[in-house]
Amino acid sequence: MTHTALTPAPTGGHLLGYARVSTTEQDVRRRRLQQDALRAAGCYRTFTDTASGVDPARTELTAVLDQLRPGDTLVVWRLDRLGRSVQDLIALVVDLRARDVGFRSLTEGIDTTTPGGRFVLVVLVVLAGLAEMERVSARSPAWPPRQPAAVAAADPYG
């Protein structure tokens, strides 16, 4: 079944948690904080990476994504623990929906297994699209080409 952000959410599966701490100095306190929150949310298993958000080698994220099955829900403590950018985050959540897997962020209160959470996802997708359009237009030359006011005001048949 192909899912969009507005299709019914998966139900009845497992809650799997994902945590990420950026450095070993943060490791003990922040790892415990995230894991306790994920456990309190009902996650039966938590996968934890110790890596920078820009580090592409996040083996535990790969492992949890591989383990998720239709009907399961991926739970994170906070959105920034999961994605390196808004585009990465949205791509990941849309991919989860296509696999019939829910997504929940505890701090932001986003839960794609609820109608309100799916609406928030749609809003995020639209905002990310607008931001991308703005970035592309800022890099592109203006069209039509801008002309100095004196040239534009000149009689073209002169």
C-alpha positions as CSV (number, residue, x, y, z in Angstrom):
1,M,0.0,0.0,0.0
2,T,1.4,3.4,-0.9
3,H,1.1,6.0,1.8
4,T,1.0,9.8,1.6
5,A,1.2,12.1,4.6
6,L,-2.6,12.0,4.9
7,T,-3.3,8.2,4.6
8,P,-4.3,6.3,7.7
9,A,-1.5,5.6,10.1
10,P,0.0,2.3,11.1
11,T,-1.2,0.7,14.3
12,G,-0.5,-2.3,16.4
13,G,3.2,-2.6,15.9
14,H,6.3,-2.1,18.1
15,L,7.7,1.2,19.2
16,L,11.4,1.4,18.4
17,G,13.5,4.2,19.7
18,Y,16.5,6.0,18.2
19,A,18.8,8.3,20.2
20,R,21.9,10.2,19.1
21,V,24.5,12.0,21.2
22,S,27.0,14.2,19.4
23,T,30.2,13.6,21.5
24,T,31.5,11.3,24.2
25,E,31.5,14.2,26.6
26,Q,27.7,14.4,26.3
27,D,27.4,10.7,26.2
28,V,26.4,9.7,29.7
29,R,23.9,12.5,30.6
30,R,22.3,13.0,27.2
31,R,22.2,9.3,26.4
32,R,20.5,8.5,29.7
33,L,18.0,11.4,29.1
34,Q,17.0,10.3,25.7
35,Q,16.9,6.6,26.5
36,D,14.8,7.2,29.7
37,A,12.3,9.3,27.6
38,L,12.1,6.7,24.9
39,R,11.6,3.9,27.5
40,A,8.9,6.0,29.2
41,A,7.2,6.4,25.8
42,G,6.9,2.6,25.5
43,C,9.9,1.7,23.2
44,Y,10.8,-1.9,23.7
45,R,14.2,-1.3,22.2
46,T,16.4,1.7,21.6
47,F,19.2,2.2,19.1
48,T,21.8,4.8,20.0
49,D,24.6,6.4,17.9
50,T,27.4,8.5,19.3
51,A,28.1,10.7,16.2
52,S,27.9,14.2,14.9
53,G,24.6,15.0,13.1
54,V,26.6,15.6,9.9
55,D,28.5,12.3,10.2
56,P,27.0,10.0,7.5
57,A,28.1,6.8,9.4
58,R,25.2,6.3,11.8
59,T,25.2,2.5,12.1
60,E,22.5,2.4,14.7
61,L,20.1,4.5,12.6
62,T,20.7,2.1,9.7
63,A,20.0,-0.8,12.1
64,V,16.8,0.6,13.4
65,L,15.5,1.5,9.9
66,D,16.3,-2.1,8.8
67,Q,14.4,-3.6,11.8
68,L,11.2,-1.5,11.4
69,R,8.3,-3.5,10.0
70,P,4.9,-2.4,8.7
71,G,2.8,-1.2,11.7
72,D,5.9,-0.2,13.8
73,T,6.7,3.3,14.9
74,L,10.1,5.0,15.1
75,V,10.3,7.2,18.1
76,V,12.9,9.9,18.7
77,W,13.4,12.2,21.7
78,R,13.8,15.3,19.5
79,L,13.7,15.9,15.7
80,D,17.4,17.1,15.6
81,R,18.5,13.7,16.9
82,L,17.3,12.1,13.7
83,G,18.0,14.3,10.6
84,R,21.0,16.3,9.5
85,S,18.7,18.8,7.6
86,V,15.0,19.4,7.2
87,Q,15.2,17.8,3.8
88,D,16.8,14.7,5.2
89,L,14.3,14.5,8.0
90,I,11.3,14.9,5.7
91,A,12.7,12.3,3.2
92,L,13.2,9.9,6.0
93,V,9.7,10.4,7.5
94,V,8.1,10.1,4.0
95,D,10.0,6.9,3.4
96,L,8.7,5.5,6.7
97,R,5.1,6.3,5.7
98,A,5.7,4.5,2.4
99,R,6.8,1.5,4.4
100,D,3.7,1.7,6.6
101,V,5.9,2.8,9.6
102,G,4.8,5.6,11.9
103,F,7.1,8.3,13.3
104,R,6.9,10.1,16.7
105,S,9.0,12.9,18.1
106,L,8.5,13.2,21.8
107,T,9.7,16.8,22.4
108,E,7.8,18.4,19.4
109,G,4.7,16.2,19.9
110,I,4.7,15.0,16.3
111,D,3.1,11.6,15.8
112,T,2.3,10.6,12.2
113,T,0.1,7.8,13.6
114,T,-2.5,10.6,14.4
115,P,-4.4,12.9,12.1
116,G,-2.8,16.0,13.7
117,G,0.7,14.5,13.3
118,R,0.1,13.8,9.6
119,F,-1.1,17.4,9.2
120,V,2.2,18.7,10.8
121,L,4.1,16.5,8.4
122,V,2.3,18.0,5.4
123,V,3.1,21.5,6.7
124,L,6.7,20.6,7.1
125,V,6.9,19.2,3.6
126,V,5.3,22.4,2.2
127,L,7.7,24.6,4.2
128,A,10.7,22.6,3.1
129,G,9.6,22.9,-0.5
130,L,9.3,26.7,-0.2
131,A,12.7,26.9,1.4
132,E,14.2,24.9,-1.4
133,M,12.5,27.0,-4.0
134,E,13.9,30.1,-2.3
135,R,17.5,28.7,-2.2
136,V,17.3,27.7,-5.9
137,S,15.9,31.2,-7.0
138,A,18.6,32.9,-4.9
139,R,21.3,31.0,-6.8
140,S,19.7,31.5,-10.3
141,P,20.3,34.5,-12.4
142,A,17.3,36.8,-12.4
143,W,14.9,36.3,-15.3
144,P,14.1,38.4,-17.2
145,P,17.6,40.0,-16.9
146,R,17.6,43.2,-14.9
147,Q,18.5,46.3,-16.8
148,P,19.7,49.6,-15.5
149,A,16.8,52.0,-15.2
150,A,18.2,54.4,-17.9
151,V,18.3,51.5,-20.4
152,A,14.8,50.3,-19.5
153,A,13.4,53.8,-19.8
154,A,15.0,54.4,-23.2
155,D,12.8,54.4,-26.3
156,P,13.3,50.9,-27.9
157,Y,12.6,52.4,-31.3
158,G,14.9,55.3,-30.8
